[in-house]
Amino acid sequence: MPRAEIDDRYPDSPYFIAPTDQVGREAFAVIRDAIQDKGLVALGRVVLSRREHVVMLEPFEKGLLATTLRYPYEVRDQAAYFAEIPELKLPAEMRDLAAHIVDSKTIHFDPSQFVDHYETALVELLRAKQAGQVVESREAPAPQRITNLMDALRASIGAEAQKKPAAASTRKRGTAKRQTRREAVP
């Protein structure tokens, strides 16, 4: 089946598949190359942790990537979540500001840059307890309230301009003072 026919809500967990012996290598390569040449994926069933899963097999470098798929009852219908979202006519200035922010924040995907902050904090906490240190609980900072989207977009651009002093700033003087106060709050 074509990969495009599988809704992006269905893939779950990926696994690498590789052959283990000479006979398996040839059969493996034939199947891998056939579905790759046709631009297709294969579907199969496998039992993992005493539960049957549907898997999607697709060529991946020299091997196959087997991705477990969710069953239809595990995938929620979006209609209930999106039904009450109104169609809005956004001002061109707002869209332009948002596009500028998106352009300035666009990067290439690098999974090595992602850190599990919860796990890191938990490990640090456990190490501190092991070392006999007294650990005090910390309050989470209160989230900032944004009342006007245009002000928030302008402030975001203003914060970006502060990070890059060589770039010309188009902010008003009062906006800069408000932005500084917001950054001082943890």
C-alpha positions in Angstrom: 0.0 0.0 0.0 1.2 3.6 -0.6 2.7 5.2 2.6 0.6 8.3 2.0 -2.6 6.3 2.7 -1.6 5.8 6.3 -2.9 8.6 8.4 -0.1 10.2 10.5 -2.1 9.6 13.7 -1.6 5.8 13.4 2.2 5.2 13.6 3.3 4.5 17.1 6.7 2.9 17.9 9.5 2.2 15.4 11.7 -1.0 15.4 14.6 -1.9 13.2 14.3 -5.2 11.3 17.5 -7.0 10.0 18.1 -10.5 8.7 20.0 -13.0 10.8 21.3 -15.6 8.3 22.4 -16.0 4.6 19.0 -17.4 3.4 17.2 -14.7 5.3 19.4 -12.0 3.9 18.4 -12.8 0.3 14.7 -13.0 1.0 15.0 -9.8 3.1 16.8 -7.9 0.4 14.2 -9.0 -2.3 11.3 -7.8 -0.2 13.0 -4.6 0.9 14.0 -3.7 -2.6 10.6 -4.6 -4.2 8.6 -2.4 -1.9 11.3 0.4 -2.2 11.2 0.3 -6.0 7.4 0.5 -5.9 7.4 3.2 -3.3 5.1 1.1 -1.1 5.0 -0.1 2.5 4.0 -3.6 3.7 1.6 -4.4 6.5 1.9 -7.3 8.9 1.1 -8.6 12.3 3.4 -9.2 15.2 3.0 -10.1 18.9 4.8 -7.8 21.3 4.4 -8.0 25.1 1.5 -10.5 24.7 -0.4 -8.2 22.4 -0.9 -8.4 18.7 0.1 -5.3 16.8 -0.3 -4.2 13.1 3.1 -3.1 11.8 4.0 -1.1 8.8 7.2 -2.2 7.1 9.2 0.3 5.1 12.7 0.3 3.6 15.2 2.1 5.9 18.8 2.3 4.7 20.0 -1.3 4.5 17.2 -2.7 6.6 13.5 -2.3 7.3 11.7 0.0 9.7 8.8 -1.7 11.4 6.4 0.8 13.0 3.6 -0.4 15.1 0.3 1.1 14.2 -2.5 2.1 16.5 -5.9 0.5 16.1 -8.8 2.6 15.0 -10.3 2.7 18.5 -7.0 4.2 19.8 -7.2 7.2 17.4 -9.5 10.0 18.3 -11.7 11.7 15.7 -10.6 15.3 15.3 -14.1 16.6 14.6 -15.0 16.9 18.3 -11.9 19.0 19.0 -12.0 21.3 16.0 -15.8 21.8 15.6 -16.0 24.9 17.7 -13.0 26.7 16.2 -14.3 29.6 14.2 -13.1 30.8 10.8 -11.2 34.0 11.5 -10.2 36.7 9.1 -6.8 37.7 10.5 -5.2 41.1 9.8 -2.4 41.1 7.3 0.0 42.8 9.8 -0.6 40.0 12.3 0.0 37.3 9.8 3.2 39.1 8.6 4.5 39.4 12.1 3.8 35.7 12.8 5.5 34.7 9.5 8.5 36.8 10.5 8.7 35.0 13.9 8.3 31.6 12.3 11.0 32.4 9.8 13.4 33.6 12.5 12.8 30.4 14.6 13.0 27.9 11.8 15.8 25.4 12.2 16.7 21.9 10.9 15.6 18.9 12.9 18.3 17.7 15.2 17.0 15.2 17.8 20.3 15.5 19.8 19.2 18.9 20.8 16.1 17.6 22.7 16.6 17.1 26.4 14.1 15.4 28.8 14.1 18.1 31.4 11.9 16.1 33.8 14.2 13.1 33.8 17.3 15.3 34.2 15.8 17.1 37.2 14.7 13.8 38.7 18.2 12.3 38.3 19.7 15.4 39.9 17.2 15.2 42.8 18.0 11.5 43.4 21.7 12.2 43.3 21.3 15.0 45.8 19.2 12.7 48.1 21.9 10.0 47.8 24.5 12.5 48.8 22.5 13.3 51.9 21.5 16.8 50.9 18.2 18.2 52.0 16.0 18.9 49.0 13.5 21.7 49.1 10.5 21.8 46.8 10.3 24.6 44.3 7.2 26.4 43.2 6.6 26.6 39.4 6.6 30.2 38.1 3.1 31.5 37.2 2.5 31.7 33.5 2.4 35.1 31.9 -1.0 36.3 30.8 -1.2 37.5 27.2 -4.1 39.8 26.6 -3.4 41.0 23.1 -1.9 38.8 20.4 -0.5 41.7 18.4 1.4 42.9 21.5 2.7 39.4 22.1 3.9 39.1 18.5 5.6 42.5 18.6 7.2 41.6 22.0 8.5 38.4 20.5 10.1 40.2 17.6 11.5 42.7 20.1 13.0 40.0 22.2 14.6 38.6 19.1 16.0 42.0 18.2 17.5 42.2 21.7 19.4 38.9 21.2 20.9 40.3 17.9 22.3 43.7 18.7 23.5 44.3 15.2 20.0 44.2 13.8 18.0 47.5 13.7 15.2 47.6 16.2 11.8 49.0 15.2 10.3 48.9 18.7 8.8 51.8 20.5 10.6 52.9 23.7 7.7 51.9 26.0 7.6 48.4 24.5 11.3 47.8 25.4 10.6 48.7 29.0 7.7 46.3 29.3 9.7 43.5 27.6 12.6 43.9 30.1 10.2 43.6 33.0 8.7 40.4 31.5 12.1 38.8 31.1 13.0 39.6 34.7 10.2 37.3 35.9 11.4 33.7 36.2 
